[in-house]
Amino acid sequence: MPPLLVILASTFAWTLRFGLVALRTERELTRLPSVPLPPKLVRTAKAAGLDRIECVRGEAPVAFCAGIVRPTVFISEVAVAGLADSELLAVLHHEADHARRREPLWRAA
């Protein structure tokens, strides 16, 4: 098999897989139960320089960055309520760094 054909087939397979992962991720993110942003979160996100943030309902304190095209920081309302302002700011700075470096894109790739 000519090397060019192998390279083209591999590139096609990788692109198809990447697209499927991106589609599945976006679909799962839209299923998360969003809640209105608490004032504490709005204030702290602004201090951390975050534009895209979502607060989600959940029983565990979690925070993560997701979204391939437009990285967004997701944080549970339990985490917002349970963290002191300085702790919440540290978490948001950490997740904002993931968003700025487009880490979800690199992980999907």
Backbone hydrogen bonds, N-H to C=O, Kabsch-Sander energy under -0.5 kcal/mol:
donor,donor_aa,acceptor,acceptor_aa,energy
5,L,2,P,-0.5
6,V,2,P,-1.6
7,I,3,P,-2.4
8,L,4,L,-2.6
9,A,5,L,-2.5
10,S,6,V,-2.4
11,T,7,I,-2.5
12,F,8,L,-2.4
13,A,9,A,-2.5
14,W,10,S,-2.6
15,T,11,T,-2.5
16,L,12,F,-2.5
17,R,13,A,-2.4
18,F,14,W,-2.7
19,G,15,T,-2.4
20,L,16,L,-2.1
21,V,17,R,-2.5
22,A,18,F,-2.6
23,L,19,G,-2.4
24,R,20,L,-2.5
25,T,21,V,-2.4
26,E,22,A,-2.4
27,R,23,L,-2.1
28,E,24,R,-2.3
29,L,25,T,-2.3
30,T,26,E,-1.7
31,R,27,R,-0.7
31,R,28,E,-0.7
32,L,29,L,-1.0
34,S,32,L,-1.0
35,V,55,C,-2.7
41,L,38,P,-0.6
42,V,38,P,-2.3
43,R,39,P,-2.6
44,T,40,K,-2.2
45,A,41,L,-2.9
46,K,42,V,-2.0
47,A,43,R,-1.7
48,A,44,T,-1.8
49,G,45,A,-0.6
49,G,46,K,-0.9
50,L,45,A,-2.7
53,I,51,D,-0.7
54,E,73,V,-2.6
55,C,35,V,-0.6
56,V,75,I,-2.3
57,R,33,P,-3.0
62,V,60,A,-1.0
64,F,74,F,-2.6
66,A,72,T,-2.6
72,T,66,A,-3.1
73,V,52,R,-2.2
74,F,64,F,-3.5
74,F,72,T,-0.5
75,I,54,E,-2.2
76,S,62,V,-2.6
77,E,56,V,-2.2
80,V,76,S,-1.9
81,A,77,E,-2.3
82,G,78,V,-2.1
83,L,79,A,-1.6
88,L,84,A,-2.9
89,L,85,D,-2.4
90,A,86,S,-1.9
91,V,87,E,-2.3
92,L,88,L,-2.6
93,H,89,L,-2.4
94,H,90,A,-2.2
95,E,91,V,-2.5
96,A,92,L,-2.5
97,D,93,H,-1.8
98,H,94,H,-1.4
99,A,95,E,-2.1
100,R,96,A,-2.8
101,R,97,D,-2.1
102,R,99,A,-1.3
103,E,98,H,-2.5
105,L,102,R,-0.6
106,W,102,R,-1.6
107,R,103,E,-2.7
108,A,104,P,-2.1
109,A,105,L,-2.0
